[in-house]
């Protein structure tokens, strides 16, 4: 089990010097690092990791500390330094707290959680040294079995931090599921939810009444056969379970009636908050002059009046919004794919994940985006045809699905039932319309005809759908449309 401690400082800290002071051994002892120098790891004489410290991150995006930690950060730009303590060893958490508190006192700033600032004391470090070699390949992974890698996250929001991103990559490389365990009251970033994939990966929430349950499906879980798995009801066949794989707006109930659902998962009420979700794919011709991110910025401006606030390759999103910097990063990483997270400002919560890949068709951008609205706020659904036309005519739109759902304004994912989204509209790009035979794209079984977008000679088509979040019948219309377009 681990504990995260974070220093938020006005000036760039020097973790090496602080660690050297803690060890009272001088810089000559600081000889071991992980991740090409990005992580310093302190271990005891048996080689057990005590504290892993990541390189400081410069955050120039407002609202990220508030969104992810519920903390007040210094004015941007500020430095975010994470220390991850192994709580199975008595001195580790105190050592991490002392490390973060000393950084904050030396260069100015604060510590999260606030209680860690009280750790500015002398810590006994006899027998502690920096790991001369990686004691664990992934310091974020707490338990490793033949089936899953388990990560324990004790923070307000389980975010796609650099730690967790490394754990995802390590688990995928080893063909293991990733199971994230968090205490009650924690929420999940949509960036993590969209990356969890299917079984056996899960978000596991601790609960006083039921022990553990799946935060996305509600299924009661137990540790069995090397991983967390659903508990079968009395008389049910053991091991029988059908999970709902998390998607843009995943279903919330466990399909298998033999799997009990945690009581707390069902305790929900309609607050009037809503989320508007868009999933779209852009396919650009491969060109050295290509600038990525323009389609996402267009959507953001149409729906909020402002561009995105910031972006990054993990959370917190640390860089101010920049099409050129985003494009340069994807270009440097090509032909490998690039994954990004994009955030909005506090006034209009919004979060997107972007995956850029090079394919035979060109350069593809796959975007999953959600905006949150309070009970007294109107979702700007009237702007949807306009932004769809802009994507189709200027950004090589292939397809887009728009959904509306009852969900939190802050777009965080709670460990309780949130109903699935309902489709508001589907958009088919001009090239996809052109390749369908005859009038198949224009003559559909839907009660309303599609709205043409762009040039009359080569239009994209906008298919309006009911979009009532209290009525799931819209999915029937969407399925009929999909079957029709595929010629089924």
C-alpha positions as CSV (number, residue, x, y, z in Angstrom):
1,X,0.0,0.0,0.0
2,X,1.3,3.5,-0.8
3,X,0.7,7.1,0.2
4,X,1.1,10.1,-2.0
5,X,2.5,13.4,-0.8
6,X,2.7,16.4,-3.1
7,X,4.6,19.7,-2.8
8,X,3.2,22.7,-4.6
9,X,5.9,25.4,-4.7
10,X,6.5,28.8,-6.3
11,X,10.1,28.0,-7.3
12,X,11.7,24.9,-8.7
13,X,12.8,22.6,-5.9
14,X,16.0,20.5,-5.8
15,X,14.8,17.1,-4.7
16,X,18.4,15.7,-4.7
17,X,19.6,18.2,-2.2
18,X,16.6,17.7,0.1
19,X,17.1,13.9,-0.1
20,X,20.7,14.3,0.6
21,X,19.9,16.3,3.7
22,X,17.4,13.7,4.9
23,X,20.0,10.9,4.6
24,X,22.8,13.0,6.1
25,X,25.1,11.2,3.7
26,X,25.9,13.8,1.1
27,X,25.2,13.8,-2.6
28,X,27.6,10.9,-3.2
29,X,25.0,8.5,-1.9
30,X,22.4,9.7,-4.5
31,X,23.5,7.3,-7.2
32,X,20.3,5.4,-8.2
33,X,17.5,6.6,-10.3
34,X,14.6,5.2,-12.4
35,X,13.1,6.3,-15.6
36,X,16.3,7.8,-17.1
37,X,16.7,10.0,-14.0
38,X,13.1,11.1,-13.7
39,X,12.6,9.2,-10.4
40,X,14.7,8.9,-7.3
41,X,13.9,5.9,-5.1
42,X,14.9,5.5,-1.5
43,X,15.2,1.9,-0.2
44,X,16.0,0.2,3.1
45,X,19.0,-2.2,3.5
46,X,16.8,-5.1,2.3
47,X,16.1,-3.2,-1.0
48,X,12.5,-2.5,-0.1
49,X,11.3,0.8,-1.6
50,X,10.4,3.4,1.0
51,X,9.9,6.6,-1.0
52,X,9.9,7.3,-4.8
53,X,10.2,10.9,-5.8
54,X,9.4,12.1,-9.3
55,X,11.1,15.0,-11.1
56,X,9.2,18.3,-10.4
57,X,6.6,19.3,-13.0
58,X,6.0,22.9,-14.0
59,X,2.2,23.6,-14.1
60,X,1.1,26.6,-16.1
61,X,-2.6,25.7,-16.2
62,X,-5.0,27.2,-13.6
63,X,-7.4,25.0,-11.6
64,X,-5.5,21.7,-11.8
65,X,-4.6,21.5,-8.1
66,X,-8.1,22.4,-7.2
67,X,-9.6,19.9,-9.6
68,X,-7.4,17.0,-8.7
69,X,-6.5,17.6,-5.0
70,X,-9.0,20.1,-3.7
71,X,-6.0,22.2,-2.8
72,X,-5.1,25.9,-3.4
73,X,-2.0,26.1,-5.4
74,X,0.4,29.1,-5.8
75,X,-0.2,31.4,-8.8
76,X,0.7,29.8,-12.1
77,X,3.2,28.8,-13.1
78,X,4.1,26.6,-10.1
79,X,6.0,23.4,-9.4
80,X,4.3,20.1,-8.6
81,X,6.6,17.5,-7.0
82,X,5.2,14.1,-6.0
83,X,6.6,11.7,-3.4
84,X,5.1,8.2,-3.2
85,X,5.6,6.4,0.2
86,X,5.3,2.7,0.9
87,X,3.0,2.6,4.0
88,X,3.9,-1.0,4.7
89,X,7.2,0.4,6.3
90,X,6.7,2.5,9.4
91,X,9.1,5.3,8.5
92,X,8.2,5.7,4.8
93,X,5.1,8.0,5.1
94,X,6.9,10.2,7.6
95,X,9.9,10.4,5.4
96,X,7.8,11.4,2.4
97,X,6.0,14.0,4.5
98,X,9.2,15.4,5.8
99,X,10.6,15.5,2.3
100,X,7.6,17.5,0.9
101,X,7.5,19.8,3.9
102,X,11.1,20.7,3.7
103,X,10.8,21.5,0.0
104,X,7.8,23.8,0.7
105,X,9.7,25.5,3.5
106,X,12.8,26.0,1.4
107,X,11.3,27.3,-1.9
108,X,7.9,28.6,-0.7
109,X,4.6,26.8,-1.2
110,X,2.3,24.2,0.4
111,X,1.9,20.5,0.9
112,X,-0.9,18.1,0.1
113,X,-2.4,16.5,2.1
114,X,-2.2,19.4,4.6
115,X,-1.4,17.1,7.5
116,X,1.9,16.1,5.8
117,X,3.2,19.6,6.5
118,X,3.4,18.6,10.2
119,X,6.1,16.1,9.2
120,X,8.9,18.7,9.3
121,X,10.8,16.7,11.9
122,X,13.9,14.7,12.1
123,X,13.4,11.2,10.5
124,X,15.5,8.3,11.5
125,X,17.2,7.1,8.3
126,X,19.7,4.6,9.6
127,X,20.0,1.8,7.1
128,X,18.2,3.9,4.4
129,X,19.9,4.6,1.0
130,X,19.1,5.4,-2.5
131,X,18.4,2.3,-4.6
132,X,21.6,1.5,-6.5
133,X,19.4,-0.3,-9.1
134,X,15.6,-0.4,-9.7
135,X,14.2,-2.2,-6.7
136,X,10.9,-2.3,-8.5
137,X,10.5,-1.6,-12.2
138,X,7.2,0.4,-11.6
139,X,7.1,2.2,-8.2
140,X,3.4,2.9,-8.8
141,X,2.4,-0.8,-8.7
142,X,1.7,-2.1,-5.2
143,X,0.7,-5.7,-5.9
144,X,1.7,-7.9,-8.9
145,X,0.2,-11.3,-9.7
146,X,0.1,-13.5,-12.7
147,X,-3.2,-11.8,-13.7
148,X,-3.2,-8.2,-12.7
149,X,-1.2,-5.3,-11.5
150,X,-2.8,-3.5,-8.5
151,X,-2.4,0.2,-7.8
152,X,-3.7,1.7,-4.5
153,X,-4.5,5.4,-4.8
154,X,-5.5,7.4,-1.7
155,X,-6.2,10.8,-3.2
156,X,-9.5,12.8,-3.9
157,X,-9.3,12.1,-7.6
158,X,-7.7,9.1,-9.2
159,X,-6.0,10.9,-12.1
160,X,-3.9,9.8,-15.0
161,X,-0.7,10.9,-13.3
162,X,2.7,10.1,-14.8
163,X,2.9,7.3,-12.1
164,X,-0.4,5.7,-13.2
165,X,0.4,6.2,-16.9
166,X,3.6,4.2,-16.3
167,X,1.6,1.5,-14.5
168,X,-0.8,1.3,-17.5
169,X,2.0,0.8,-19.9
170,X,3.8,-1.8,-17.7
171,X,0.6,-3.8,-17.3
172,X,-0.2,-3.7,-21.0
173,X,3.3,-4.7,-21.9
174,X,3.1,-7.7,-19.5
175,X,-0.5,-8.5,-20.8
176,X,-1.9,-8.0,-17.4
177,X,-5.1,-6.2,-16.2
178,X,-4.7,-3.1,-14.1
179,X,-6.9,-2.8,-11.0
180,X,-7.0,0.5,-9.1
181,X,-8.1,0.5,-5.5
182,X,-9.2,3.7,-3.7
183,X,-11.1,4.6,-0.5
184,X,-14.7,5.6,-0.3
185,X,-15.4,9.1,-1.5
186,X,-12.8,9.1,-4.2
187,X,-13.7,10.0,-7.7
188,X,-12.1,8.9,-11.0
189,X,-10.8,11.2,-13.8
190,X,-12.5,10.5,-17.2
191,X,-9.0,10.1,-18.5
192,X,-8.5,7.0,-16.3
193,X,-11.9,5.6,-16.9
194,X,-11.5,5.8,-20.7
195,X,-8.1,3.9,-20.4
196,X,-9.2,1.1,-18.1
197,X,-10.5,-1.1,-21.0
198,X,-12.3,-4.4,-20.2
199,X,-11.9,-7.3,-17.8
200,X,-10.0,-7.9,-15.6
201,X,-9.1,-4.2,-15.3
202,X,-11.2,-2.4,-12.8
203,X,-11.7,0.6,-10.4
204,X,-12.2,-1.0,-7.0
205,X,-13.7,1.1,-4.2
206,X,-13.5,0.2,-0.5
207,X,-16.8,0.2,1.3
208,X,-17.8,-0.4,5.0
209,X,-20.8,-2.5,4.2
210,X,-19.7,-4.6,1.2
211,X,-16.0,-4.6,1.5
212,X,-15.0,-3.8,-2.1
213,X,-17.1,-3.1,-5.2
214,X,-16.5,-2.0,-8.8
215,X,-16.8,1.8,-8.9
216,X,-18.1,1.7,-12.5
217,X,-20.6,-1.3,-12.4
218,X,-21.4,-1.6,-8.7
219,X,-20.5,-5.3,-8.6
220,X,-19.4,-6.5,-5.1
221,X,-15.8,-7.8,-5.3
222,X,-13.5,-10.1,-3.4
223,X,-9.8,-10.9,-3.7
224,X,-9.8,-14.3,-5.3
225,X,-7.4,-16.3,-7.5
226,X,-4.9,-13.4,-7.7
227,X,-7.2,-10.5,-8.5
228,X,-10.4,-8.7,-7.5
229,X,-13.4,-10.5,-9.0
230,X,-17.2,-10.4,-8.6
231,X,-18.9,-12.3,-5.8
232,X,-21.6,-14.7,-7.0
233,X,-24.9,-14.7,-5.2
234,X,-25.8,-17.8,-3.1
235,X,-26.6,-20.7,-5.4
236,X,-25.0,-19.0,-8.5
237,X,-22.3,-20.6,-10.5
238,X,-18.9,-19.4,-9.2
239,X,-17.0,-17.0,-11.5
240,X,-20.0,-16.1,-13.6
241,X,-19.9,-12.4,-14.4
242,X,-20.5,-10.1,-17.3
243,X,-18.9,-6.6,-16.9
244,X,-19.9,-3.5,-18.7
245,X,-16.7,-2.3,-20.4
246,X,-16.2,1.4,-19.7
247,X,-16.6,3.6,-22.7
248,X,-17.5,7.2,-23.4
249,X,-20.5,7.0,-21.0
250,X,-20.4,3.4,-19.7
251,X,-23.4,1.5,-18.4
252,X,-23.4,1.3,-14.7
253,X,-25.1,-1.9,-13.7
254,X,-23.6,-5.4,-13.7
255,X,-25.3,-7.4,-16.4
256,X,-25.1,-10.8,-14.5
257,X,-28.1,-11.0,-12.1
258,X,-26.1,-13.4,-10.0
259,X,-23.6,-10.7,-9.0
260,X,-24.7,-8.6,-6.0
261,X,-24.5,-4.8,-6.4
262,X,-23.1,-2.7,-3.5
263,X,-25.8,-0.9,-1.6
264,X,-23.9,2.4,-1.7
265,X,-23.7,2.2,-5.5
266,X,-27.5,2.5,-5.7
267,X,-27.8,5.5,-3.4
268,X,-28.1,8.2,-5.9
269,X,-30.4,11.2,-6.6
270,X,-30.9,13.5,-9.6
271,X,-29.2,16.8,-8.9
272,X,-30.1,18.3,-12.2
273,X,-26.5,18.3,-13.4
274,X,-25.8,17.2,-16.9
275,X,-22.8,16.3,-19.2
276,X,-22.6,16.8,-22.9
277,X,-20.3,14.3,-24.4
278,X,-18.8,14.1,-27.9
279,X,-16.7,11.4,-29.5
280,X,-15.3,12.1,-32.9
281,X,-12.6,10.9,-35.3
282,X,-10.7,13.1,-37.7
283,X,-8.6,11.6,-40.5
284,X,-6.1,14.0,-42.0
285,X,-4.0,13.5,-45.1
286,X,-0.4,13.0,-44.0
287,X,1.3,16.3,-44.7
288,X,4.3,18.1,-43.1
289,X,2.2,21.2,-42.8
290,X,-0.5,19.5,-40.8
291,X,-1.5,21.2,-37.5
292,X,-3.3,18.9,-35.0
293,X,-5.8,19.9,-32.3
294,X,-7.7,22.4,-34.5
295,X,-10.8,20.3,-34.6
296,X,-10.9,20.0,-30.8
297,X,-10.3,23.8,-30.4
298,X,-13.2,24.5,-32.8
299,X,-15.6,22.4,-30.7
300,X,-14.4,24.0,-27.5
301,X,-14.9,27.5,-28.9
302,X,-18.3,26.7,-30.3
303,X,-19.6,25.3,-27.0
304,X,-17.8,27.5,-24.4
305,X,-16.7,30.6,-26.3
306,X,-13.1,30.0,-25.3
307,X,-10.2,27.6,-26.3
308,X,-9.1,24.8,-24.0
309,X,-7.1,26.0,-21.0
310,X,-4.3,23.5,-21.2
311,X,-3.0,20.1,-22.2
312,X,-0.4,17.5,-21.2
313,X,0.6,13.9,-21.6
314,X,-0.6,13.2,-18.1
315,X,-2.6,14.8,-15.2
316,X,-2.2,17.5,-14.0
317,X,-2.4,19.0,-17.5
318,X,0.6,21.4,-17.2
319,X,1.0,23.3,-20.5
320,X,-1.1,26.2,-21.8
321,X,-3.1,25.3,-24.9
322,X,-0.9,25.5,-28.0
323,X,-1.7,23.8,-31.4
324,X,1.9,24.1,-32.4
325,X,3.4,22.5,-29.3
326,X,0.9,19.7,-29.5
327,X,1.6,19.1,-33.1
328,X,5.4,19.1,-32.6
329,X,5.1,16.5,-29.8
330,X,3.0,14.2,-32.0
331,X,5.4,14.7,-34.9
332,X,8.4,13.8,-32.7
333,X,6.7,10.6,-31.4
334,X,5.5,9.4,-34.9
335,X,5.1,6.7,-36.0
336,X,4.3,5.8,-32.4
337,X,0.9,7.0,-31.2
338,X,0.5,10.0,-28.9
339,X,-2.0,10.2,-26.0
340,X,-3.0,13.6,-24.6
341,X,-5.4,15.0,-22.0
342,X,-6.9,18.5,-22.6
343,X,-8.8,20.5,-19.9
344,X,-10.9,23.6,-19.6
345,X,-11.0,26.3,-17.0
346,X,-12.9,26.2,-13.7
347,X,-15.8,28.3,-15.1
348,X,-16.8,25.6,-17.6
349,X,-15.5,22.2,-16.6
350,X,-14.4,20.1,-19.5
351,X,-12.0,17.3,-20.2
352,X,-10.9,15.5,-23.4
353,X,-8.6,12.7,-24.2
354,X,-6.9,12.7,-27.6
355,X,-5.2,9.8,-29.3
356,X,-3.1,10.6,-32.4
357,X,-2.1,7.7,-34.6
358,X,-0.5,7.3,-38.0
359,X,-2.5,4.8,-40.2
360,X,-2.7,3.9,-43.9
361,X,-5.5,6.5,-44.2
362,X,-3.3,9.3,-42.9
363,X,-3.1,10.9,-39.5
364,X,-6.0,10.2,-37.2
365,X,-7.2,12.1,-34.2
366,X,-9.7,10.2,-31.9
367,X,-11.2,12.6,-29.4
368,X,-13.5,11.8,-26.4
369,X,-14.8,15.0,-24.8
370,X,-17.2,15.9,-22.0
371,X,-18.5,19.3,-20.7
372,X,-20.4,19.6,-17.4
373,X,-23.4,21.8,-16.7
374,X,-25.2,22.7,-13.4
375,X,-28.9,22.3,-12.8
376,X,-29.6,26.0,-13.8
377,X,-27.4,25.9,-16.9
378,X,-28.5,25.1,-20.4
379,X,-26.5,22.7,-22.6
380,X,-25.7,24.5,-25.9
381,X,-27.3,21.8,-28.1
382,X,-28.3,24.4,-30.7
383,X,-24.6,24.9,-31.5
384,X,-24.1,21.2,-32.5
385,X,-25.0,21.5,-36.2
386,X,-22.7,24.5,-36.6
387,X,-19.7,22.8,-34.9
388,X,-20.4,19.6,-36.9
389,X,-20.3,21.6,-40.1
390,X,-17.0,23.2,-39.1
391,X,-15.5,19.8,-38.3
392,X,-16.8,18.3,-41.6
393,X,-15.6,21.2,-43.9
394,X,-12.3,22.2,-42.2
395,X,-11.0,19.3,-40.1
396,X,-11.7,16.1,-42.1
397,X,-14.4,14.7,-39.9
398,X,-15.0,11.0,-40.4
399,X,-17.8,10.5,-37.8
400,X,-19.1,12.0,-34.5
401,X,-21.5,10.8,-31.8
402,X,-23.0,13.4,-29.4
403,X,-24.6,12.3,-26.1
404,X,-26.4,13.8,-23.1
405,X,-26.5,12.3,-19.7
406,X,-27.3,12.9,-16.1
407,X,-23.9,13.3,-14.5
408,X,-21.7,15.6,-12.4
409,X,-20.9,19.1,-13.5
410,X,-17.2,18.7,-12.6
411,X,-17.0,15.7,-15.1
412,X,-15.4,13.5,-12.4
413,X,-16.7,9.9,-12.3
414,X,-18.2,9.1,-8.9
415,X,-18.3,5.5,-7.4
416,X,-22.1,5.3,-7.7
417,X,-24.7,4.7,-10.5
418,X,-24.7,7.3,-13.2
419,X,-27.1,6.4,-16.0
420,X,-25.8,5.9,-19.5
421,X,-25.9,8.8,-22.0
422,X,-28.5,9.0,-24.7
423,X,-27.7,10.0,-28.2
424,X,-28.4,13.5,-29.4
425,X,-26.9,13.3,-32.8
426,X,-24.7,11.3,-35.1
427,X,-22.7,12.9,-37.9
428,X,-21.2,11.2,-40.9
429,X,-18.3,12.9,-42.7
430,X,-18.5,13.9,-46.4
431,X,-16.1,11.1,-47.6
432,X,-18.1,8.4,-45.7
433,X,-21.3,9.7,-47.2
434,X,-19.8,9.7,-50.7
435,X,-18.7,6.0,-50.4
436,X,-22.1,4.7,-49.4
437,X,-24.1,3.3,-52.4
438,X,-27.1,5.2,-53.8
439,X,-29.2,7.3,-51.4
440,X,-28.5,5.0,-48.4
441,X,-27.0,7.8,-46.3
442,X,-29.9,10.2,-47.0
443,X,-32.9,7.8,-46.8
444,X,-32.9,6.3,-43.4
445,X,-35.5,4.6,-41.1
446,X,-35.4,7.6,-38.7
447,X,-38.5,9.9,-38.5
448,X,-36.4,13.0,-39.3
449,X,-34.2,13.3,-42.4
450,X,-30.6,14.1,-42.0
451,X,-29.3,17.7,-42.2
452,X,-26.8,18.3,-45.0
453,X,-23.6,20.1,-43.9
454,X,-21.2,21.9,-46.2
455,X,-21.1,21.9,-50.0
456,X,-24.2,20.6,-51.7
457,X,-22.1,18.5,-54.1
458,X,-20.3,16.8,-51.3
459,X,-22.1,17.2,-48.0
460,X,-21.6,15.6,-44.6
461,X,-24.9,14.5,-42.9
462,X,-26.2,15.3,-39.4
463,X,-28.7,12.9,-38.0
464,X,-30.7,14.3,-35.1
465,X,-31.8,11.9,-32.4
466,X,-34.2,12.3,-29.5
467,X,-31.6,13.0,-26.8
468,X,-33.9,12.7,-23.7
469,X,-31.6,11.6,-20.8
470,X,-34.7,10.1,-19.1
471,X,-35.5,7.9,-22.0
472,X,-33.1,5.3,-23.4
473,X,-35.3,4.7,-26.5
474,X,-32.9,6.9,-28.5
475,X,-30.4,4.1,-28.5
476,X,-33.0,2.0,-30.5
477,X,-33.0,4.8,-33.2
478,X,-29.2,4.9,-33.2
479,X,-28.9,1.1,-33.6
480,X,-31.4,1.2,-36.5
481,X,-29.4,4.0,-38.1
482,X,-26.2,2.1,-37.8
483,X,-27.6,-1.1,-39.2
484,X,-29.1,0.8,-42.1
485,X,-25.8,2.6,-42.9
486,X,-23.9,-0.7,-42.8
487,X,-26.4,-2.3,-45.1
488,X,-27.5,-4.9,-42.6
